[in-house]
Amino acid sequence: MDRSIKTTLLNMCMIYDETNNKVLVLDKVKKEDDDWYGYTFPGGHVENGESLIDSTIREVKEETGLDVFNLIPCGVIDWDNADEPERWLVFLYKTKAYNGELIGETKEGKVFWMDKEAFLDSKLAPNMKTNMVLFLKNNVNEAYATWSKDGISQIKLR
């Protein structure tokens, strides 16, 4: 029995400024073939031959212009497709260690600093409020979600 399934690896990084209680936000633009838009954090796909952390560093640089380091793992979002054998694993990191100049805007959208509390009540990308639990709580490490063409049927935090 073949147990292999198509798996897409992704990453996301919360860059924060502890002194000012701010997070770096990406206002991701809506694309024709993608329903992931709104306020989120930098991140993207893990390329073949690239480590999880190296891919996160690259994606942050591409989307913000910043160099990040000392990434702290925050957990994994596990998206399971109920309609076909397919999964998306999103590896979450956070850091307060960065340097460089903020780009301001790329093809992905505008990037800017925002108060962390205001972020939680803003126009968040789908499921970002759930994702924030993993970024902010040390006792939650996984969000497991099942989705289908009819939408998300469940999200479990562990």
Contact map, one row per residue, 1 for C-alpha under 8 A:
11100000000000000000000000000000000000000000000000000000000000000000000000000000000000000000000000000000000000000000000000000000000000000000000000000000000000
11110000000000000000000000000000000000000000000000000000000000000000000000000000000000000000000000000000000000000000000000000000000000000000000000000000000000
11111000000000000000000000000000000000000000000000000000000000000000000000000000000000000000000000000000000000000000000000000000000000000000000000000000000000
01111100000000000000000000000000000000000000000000000000000000000000000000000000000000000000000000000000000000000000000000000000000000000000000000000000000000
00111110000000000000000000000000000000000000000000000000000000000000000000000000000011100000000000000000000000000000000000000000000000000000000000000000000000
00011111000000000000000000000000000000000000000000000000000000000000000000000000000011100000000000000000000000000000000000000000000000000000000000000000000000
00001111100000000000000000000000000000000000000000000000000000000000000000000000000001111000000000000000000000000000000000000000000000000000000000000000000000
00000111110000000000000000000000000000000000100000000000000000000000000000000000000000111000000000000000000000000000000000000000000000000000000000000000000000
00000011111000000000000000000000000000000000110000000000000000000000000000000000000000011110000000000000000000000000000000000000000000000000000000000000000000
00000001111100000000000000000000000000000011110000000000000000000000000000000000000000011110000000000000000000000000000000000000000000000000000000000000000000
00000000111110000000000000000000000000000011110000010011000000000000000000000000000000000111100000000000000000000000000000000000000000000000000000000000000000
00000000011111000000000000000000000000001111000000000001000000000000000000000000000000000111100000000000000000000000000000000000000000000000000000000000000000
00000000001111100000000000000000000000001110000000000001000100000000000000000000000000000001111000000000000000000000000000000000000000000000000000000000000000
00000000000111110000001100000000000000001100000000000000000000000000000000000000000000000001111000000000000000000000000000000000000000100000000000000000000000
00000000000011111000001100000000000000001000000000000000000000000000000000000000000000000000011110000000000000000000000000000000000000000000000000000000000000
00000000000001111100111100000000000000000000000000000000000000000000000000000000000000000000011100000000000000000000000000000000000000000000000000000000000000
00000000000000111111111000000000000000000000000000000000000000000000000000000000000000000000000100000000000000000000000000000000000000000000000000000000000000
00000000000000011111110000000000000000000000000000000000000000000000000000000000000000000000000100000000000000000000000000000000000000000000000000000000000000
00000000000000001111100000000000000000000000000000000000000000000000000000000000000000000000000000000000000000000000000000000000000000000000000000000000000000
00000000000000001111110000000000000000000000000000000000000000000000000000000000000000000000000000000000000000000010000000000000000000000000000000000000000000
00000000000000011111111000000000000000000000000000000000000000000000000000000000000000000000000000000000000000000011000000000000000000000000000000000000000000
00000000000000011101111100000000000000000000000000000000000000000000000000000000000000000000000000000000000000001111000000000000000000000000000000000000000000
00000000000001111000111110000000000000000000000000000000000000000000000000000000000000000000000000000000000000001111001000000000000000000000000000000000000000
00000000000001110000011111000000000000001000000000000000000000000000000000000000000000000000000000000000000000111100000000000000000000000000000000000000000000
00000000000000000000001111100000000000111100000000000000000000000000000000000000000000000000000000000000000000111100000000000000000000000000000000000000000000
00000000000000000000000111110000000001111100000000000000000000000000000000000000000000000000000000000000000111110000000000000000000000000000000000000000000000
00000000000000000000000011111000000011110000000000000000000000000000000000000000000000000000000000000000000111100000000000000000000000000000000000000000000000
00000000000000000000000001111100000111110000000000000000000000000000000000000000000000000000000000000000000111000000000000001000000000000000000000000000000000
00000000000000000000000000111110000011000000000000000000000000000000000000000000000000000000000000000000001110000000000000000000000000000000000000000000000000
00000000000000000000000000011111011111000000000000000000000000000000000000000000000000000000000000000000000000000000000000000000000000000000000000000000000000
00000000000000000000000000001111111010000000000000000000000000000000000000000000000000000000000000000000000000000000000000000000000000000000000000000000000000
00000000000000000000000000000111111000000000000000000000000000000000000000000000000000000000000000000000000000000000000000000000000000000000000000000000000000
00000000000000000000000000000011111000000000000000000000000000000000000000000000000000000000000000000000000000000000000000000000000000000000000000000000000000
00000000000000000000000000000111111110000000000000000000000000000000000000000000000000000000000000000000000000000000000000000000000000000000000000000000000000
00000000000000000000000000000111111110000000000000000000000000000000000000000000000000000000000000000000000000000000000000000000000000000000000000000000000000
00000000000000000000000000010100011111000000000000000000000000000000000000000000000000000000000000000000000000000000000000001100000000000000000000000000000000
00000000000000000000000000111110011111110000000000000000000000000000000000000000000000000000000000000000000000000000000000011100000000000000000000000000000000
00000000000000000000000001111100000111110000000000000000000000000000000000000000000000000000000000000000000000000000000000111100000000000000000000000000000000
00000000000000000000000011110000000011111000000000000000000000000000000000000000000000000000000000000000000000000000001001111000000000000000000000000000000000
00000000000000000000000011110000000011111100000000000000000000000000000000000000000000000000000000000000000000000000000000011001000000000000000000000000000000
00000000000111100000000111000000000000111110000000000000000000000000000000000000000000000000000000000000000000000000000000000000000000000000000000000000000000
00000000000111000000000011000000000000011111000000000000001100110000000000000000000000000000000000000000000000000000000000000000000000000000000000000000000000
00000000011110000000000000000000000000001111100000000001001100100000000000000000000000000000000000000000000000000000000000000000000000000000000000000000000000
00000000011100000000000000000000000000000111110000000001001000000000000000000000000000000000000000000000000000000000000000000000000000000000000000000000000000
00000001111000000000000000000000000000000011111000000010001000000000000000000000000000000000000000000000000000000000000000000000000000000000000000000000000000
00000000111000000000000000000000000000000001111101110011000000000000000000000000000000000000000000000000000000000000000000000000000000000000000000000000000000
00000000000000000000000000000000000000000000111111000010000000000000000000000000000000000000000000000000000000000000000000000000000000000000000000000000000000
00000000000000000000000000000000000000000000011111000000000000000000000000000000000000000000000000000000000000000000000000000000000000000000000000000000000000
00000000000000000000000000000000000000000000001111100000000000000000000000000000000000000000000000000000000000000000000000000000000000000000000000000000000000
00000000000000000000000000000000000000000000011111110110000000000000000000000000000000000000000000000000000000000000000000000000000000000000000000000000000000
00000000000000000000000000000000000000000000010011111110000000000000000000000000000000000000000000000000000000000000000000000000000000000000000000000000000000
00000000001000000000000000000000000000000000010001111111000000000000000000000000000000000010000000000000000000000000000000000000000000000000000000000000000000
00000000000000000000000000000000000000000000000000111111100000000000001000000000000000000000000000000000000000000000000000000000000000000000000000000000000000
00000000000000000000000000000000000000000000000001111111110000000000000000000000000000000000000000000000000000000000000000000000000000000000000000000000000000
00000000001000000000000000000000000000000000111001111111111000000000000000000000000000000000000000000000000000000000000000000000000000000000000000000000000000
00000000001110000000000000000000000000000011010000011111111100000000000000000000000000000000000000000000000000000000000000000000000000000000000000000000000000
00000000000000000000000000000000000000000000000000001111111110000011100000000000000000000000000000000000000000000000000000000000000000000000000000000000000000
00000000000000000000000000000000000000000000000000000111111111000000000000000000000000000000000000000000000000000000000000000000000000000000000000000000000000
00000000000000000000000000000000000000000111100000000011111111100000000000000000000000000000000000000000000000000000000000000000000000000000000000000000000000
00000000000010000000000000000000000000000110000000000001111111111111000000000000000000000000000000000000000000000000000000000000000000000000000000000000000000
00000000000000000000000000000000000000000000000000000000111111111111000000000000000000000000000000000000000000000000000000000000000000000000000000000000000000
00000000000000000000000000000000000000000000000000000000011111111000000000000000000000000000000000000000000000000000000000000000000000000000000000000000000000
00000000000000000000000000000000000000000110000000000000001111111000000000000000000000000000000000000010110100100000000000000000000000000000000000000000000000
00000000000000000000000000000000000000000100000000000000000111111100000000000000000000000000000000000111110000100000000000000000000000000000000000000000000000
00000000000000000000000000000000000000000000000000000000000111111110000000000000000000000000000000011110000000000000000000000000000000000000000000000000000000
00000000000000000000000000000000000000000000000000000000000110011111000000000000000000000000000001111110000000000000000000000000000000000000000000000000000000
00000000000000000000000000000000000000000000000000000000100110001111100000000000000000000000000001110000000000000000000000000000000000000000000000000000000000
00000000000000000000000000000000000000000000000000000000100110000111111000000000000000000000001011100000000000000000000000000000000000000000000000000000000000
00000000000000000000000000000000000000000000000000000000100000000011111000000000000000000000001011000000000000000000000000000000000000000000000000000000000000
00000000000000000000000000000000000000000000000000000000000000000001111100000000000000000000001010000000000000000000000000000000000000000000000000000000000000
00000000000000000000000000000000000000000000000000001000000000000001111110000000000000000000111010000000000000000000000000000000000000000000000000000000000000
00000000000000000000000000000000000000000000000000000000000000000000011111000000000000000000111000000000000000000000000000000000000000000000000000000000000000
00000000000000000000000000000000000000000000000000000000000000000000001111100000000000000011110000000000000000000000000000000000000000000000000000000000000000
00000000000000000000000000000000000000000000000000000000000000000000000111110000000000000011110000000000000000000000000000000000000001100100100000000000000000
00000000000000000000000000000000000000000000000000000000000000000000000011111000000000000011100000000000000000000000000000000000000001100001110000000000000000
00000000000000000000000000000000000000000000000000000000000000000000000001111100000000001111000000000000000000000000000000000000000000000000111000000000000000
00000000000000000000000000000000000000000000000000000000000000000000000000111110000000011111000000000000000000000000000000000000001000000000011110000000000000
00000000000000000000000000000000000000000000000000000000000000000000000000011111000000111100000000000000000000000000000000000000000000000000011110000000000000
00000000000000000000000000000000000000000000000000000000000000000000000000001111100000111000000000000000000000000000000000000000000000000000000111100000000000
00000000000000000000000000000000000000000000000000000000000000000000000000000111110001110000000000000000000000000000000000000000000000000000000111100000000000
00000000000000000000000000000000000000000000000000000000000000000000000000000011111111100000000000000000000000000000000000000000000000000000000001110000000000
00000000000000000000000000000000000000000000000000000000000000000000000000000001111110000000000000000000000000000000000000000000000000000000000001110000000000
00000000000000000000000000000000000000000000000000000000000000000000000000000000111110000000000000000000000000000000000000000000000000000000000000111000000000
00000000000000000000000000000000000000000000000000000000000000000000000000000000111111000000000000000000000000000000000000000000000000000000000000000000000000
00001100000000000000000000000000000000000000000000000000000000000000000000000000111111100000000000000000000000000000000000000000000000000000000000000000000000
00001110000000000000000000000000000000000000000000000000000000000000000000000001100111110000000000000000000000000000000000000000000000000000000000000000000000
00001111000000000000000000000000000000000000000000000000000000000000000000000111100011111000000000000000000000000000000000000000000000000000000000000000000000
00000011110000000000000000000000000000000000000000000000000000000000000000001111000001111100000000000000000000000000000000000000000000000000000000000000000000
00000011110000000000000000000000000000000000000000000000000000000000000000011110000000111110000000000000000000000000000000000000000000000000000000000000000000
00000000111100000000000000000000000000000000000000000000000000000000000000011100000000011111000000000000000000000000000000000000000000000000000000000000000000
00000000111100000000000000000000000000000000000000010000000000000000000011111000000000001111100000000000000000000000000000000000000000000000000000000000000000
00000000001111000000000000000000000000000000000000000000000000000000000011111000000000000111110000000000000000000000000000000000000001100000000000000000000000
00000000001111000000000000000000000000000000000000000000000000000000001111100000000000000011111000000000000000000000000000000000000000100000000000000000000000
00000000000011110000000000000000000000000000000000000000000000000000001111000000000000000001111100000000000000000000000000000000000000100000000000000000000000
00000000000011110000000000000000000000000000000000000000000000000001111100000000000000000000111111000000000000000000000000000000000000000000000000000000000000
00000000000000111100000000000000000000000000000000000000000000000000000000000000000000000000011111000000000000000000000000000000000000000000000000000000000000
00000000000000100000000000000000000000000000000000000000000000000001111000000000000000000000001111100000000000000000000000000000000000000000000000000000000000
00000000000000000000000000000000000000000000000000000000000000000111100000000000000000000000001111110000000000000000000000000000000000000000000000000000000000
00000000000000000000000000000000000000000000000000000000000000000111000000000000000000000000000011111000000000000000000000000000000000000000000000000000000000
00000000000000000000000000000000000000000000000000000000000000001110000000000000000000000000000001111100000000000000000000000000000000000000000000000000000000
00000000000000000000000000000000000000000000000000000000000000001100000000000000000000000000000000111110000000000000000000000000000000000000000000000000000000
00000000000000000000000000000000000000000000000000000000000000011100000000000000000000000000000000011111000000100000000000000000000000000000000000000000000000
00000000000000000000000000000000000000000000000000000000000000111100000000000000000000000000000000001111110000100000000000000000000000000000000000000000000000
00000000000000000000000000000000000000000000000000000000000000010000000000000000000000000000000000000111110001110000000000000000000000000000000000000000000000
00000000000000000000000000000000000000000000000000000000000000110000000000000000000000000000000000000011111111100000000000000000000000000000000000000000000000
00000000000000000000000000000000000000000000000000000000000000110000000000000000000000000000000000000011111111000000000000000000000000000000000000000000000000
00000000000000000000000000001000000000000000000000000000000000000000000000000000000000000000000000000000111110000000000000000000000000000000000000000000000000
00000000000000000000000001111000000000000000000000000000000000100000000000000000000000000000000000000000111111000000000000000000000000000000000000000000000000
00000000000000000000000001111000000000000000000000000000000000000000000000000000000000000000000000000000111111100000000000000000000000000000000000000000000000
00000000000000000000000001110000000000000000000000000000000000000000000000000000000000000000000000000001110111110000000000000000000000000000000000000000000000
00000000000000000000000111100000000000000000000000000000000000110000000000000000000000000000000000000111100011111000000000000000000000000000000000000000000000
00000000000000000000000111000000000000000000000000000000000000000000000000000000000000000000000000000001000001111100000000000000000000000000000000000000000000
00000000000000000000011110000000000000000000000000000000000000000000000000000000000000000000000000000000000000111110000000000000000000000000000000000000000000
00000000000000000000011110000000000000000000000000000000000000000000000000000000000000000000000000000000000000011111011000000000000000000000000000000000000000
00000000000000000001111000000000000000000000000000000000000000000000000000000000000000000000000000000000000000001111111000000000000000000000000000000000000000
00000000000000000000111000000000000000000000000000000000000000000000000000000000000000000000000000000000000000000111111100000000000000000000000000000000000000
00000000000000000000000000000000000000000000000000000000000000000000000000000000000000000000000000000000000000000011111110000000000000000000000000000000000000
00000000000000000000000000000000000000000000000000000000000000000000000000000000000000000000000000000000000000000111111111000000000000000000000000000000000000
00000000000000000000001000000000000000100000000000000000000000000000000000000000000000000000000000000000000000000111111111010000000000000000000000000000000000
00000000000000000000000000000000000000000000000000000000000000000000000000000000000000000000000000000000000000000001111111010000100000000000000000000000000000
00000000000000000000000000000000000000000000000000000000000000000000000000000000000000000000000000000000000000000000111111110000000000000000000000000000000000
00000000000000000000000000000000000000100000000000000000000000000000000000000000000000000000000000000000000000000000011111110000000000000000000000000000000000
00000000000000000000000000000000000001100000000000000000000000000000000000000000000000000000000000000000000000000000000011111000000000000000000000000000000000
00000000000000000000000000000000000011110000000000000000000000000000000000000000000000000000000000000000000000000000001111111111100000000000000000000000000000
00000000000000000000000000010000000111110000000000000000000000000000000000000000000000000000000000000000000000000000000000111111000000000000000000000000000000
00000000000000000000000000000000000111000000000000000000000000000000000000000000000000000000000000000000000000000000000000011111100000000000000000000000000000
00000000000000000000000000000000000000000000000000000000000000000000000000000000000000000000000000000000000000000000000000011111111000000000000000000000000000
00000000000000000000000000000000000000010000000000000000000000000000000000000000000000000000000000000000000000000000000000011111111100000000000000000000000000
00000000000000000000000000000000000000000000000000000000000000000000000000000000000000000000000000000000000000000000000100010111111110000000000000000000000000
00000000000000000000000000000000000000000000000000000000000000000000000000000000000000000000000000000000000000000000000000000011111111000000001000000000000000
00000000000000000000000000000000000000000000000000000000000000000000000000001000000000000000000000000000000000000000000000000011111111100000001000000000000000
00000000000000000000000000000000000000000000000000000000000000000000000000000000000000000000000000000000000000000000000000000001111111110000000000000000000000
00000000000000000000000000000000000000000000000000000000000000000000000000000000000000000000000000000000000000000000000000000000111111111001000000000000000000
00000000000000000000000000000000000000000000000000000000000000000000000001100000000000000001000000000000000000000000000000000000011111111101111000000000000000
00000000000001000000000000000000000000000000000000000000000000000000000001100000000000000001110000000000000000000000000000000000001111111100000000000000000000
00000000000000000000000000000000000000000000000000000000000000000000000000000000000000000000000000000000000000000000000000000000000111111100000000000000000000
00000000000000000000000000000000000000000000000000000000000000000000000000000000000000000000000000000000000000000000000000000000000011111111000000000000000000
00000000000000000000000000000000000000000000000000000000000000000000000001000000000000000000000000000000000000000000000000000000000001111111100000000000000000
00000000000000000000000000000000000000000000000000000000000000000000000000000000000000000000000000000000000000000000000000000000000000001111100000000000000000
00000000000000000000000000000000000000000000000000000000000000000000000000100000000000000000000000000000000000000000000000000000000011001111110000000000000011
00000000000000000000000000000000000000000000000000000000000000000000000001110000000000000000000000000000000000000000000000000000000001000111111000000000000011
00000000000000000000000000000000000000000000000000000000000000000000000000111100000000000000000000000000000000000000000000000000000001000001111100000000000111
00000000000000000000000000000000000000000000000000000000000000000000000000011100000000000000000000000000000000000000000000000000011001000000111110000000001111
00000000000000000000000000000000000000000000000000000000000000000000000000001111000000000000000000000000000000000000000000000000000000000000011111000000011110
00000000000000000000000000000000000000000000000000000000000000000000000000001111000000000000000000000000000000000000000000000000000000000000001111100001111100
00000000000000000000000000000000000000000000000000000000000000000000000000000011110000000000000000000000000000000000000000000000000000000000000111110001111000
00000000000000000000000000000000000000000000000000000000000000000000000000000011111000000000000000000000000000000000000000000000000000000000000011111111110000
00000000000000000000000000000000000000000000000000000000000000000000000000000000111000000000000000000000000000000000000000000000000000000000000001111111100000
00000000000000000000000000000000000000000000000000000000000000000000000000000000001000000000000000000000000000000000000000000000000000000000000000111110000000
00000000000000000000000000000000000000000000000000000000000000000000000000000000000000000000000000000000000000000000000000000000000000000000000000111111000000
00000000000000000000000000000000000000000000000000000000000000000000000000000000000000000000000000000000000000000000000000000000000000000000000000111111100000
00000000000000000000000000000000000000000000000000000000000000000000000000000000000000000000000000000000000000000000000000000000000000000000000011110111111000
00000000000000000000000000000000000000000000000000000000000000000000000000000000000000000000000000000000000000000000000000000000000000000000000011110011111000
00000000000000000000000000000000000000000000000000000000000000000000000000000000000000000000000000000000000000000000000000000000000000000000000111100001111100
00000000000000000000000000000000000000000000000000000000000000000000000000000000000000000000000000000000000000000000000000000000000000000000001111000001111110
00000000000000000000000000000000000000000000000000000000000000000000000000000000000000000000000000000000000000000000000000000000000000000000011110000000011111
00000000000000000000000000000000000000000000000000000000000000000000000000000000000000000000000000000000000000000000000000000000000000000001111100000000001111
00000000000000000000000000000000000000000000000000000000000000000000000000000000000000000000000000000000000000000000000000000000000000000001111000000000000111
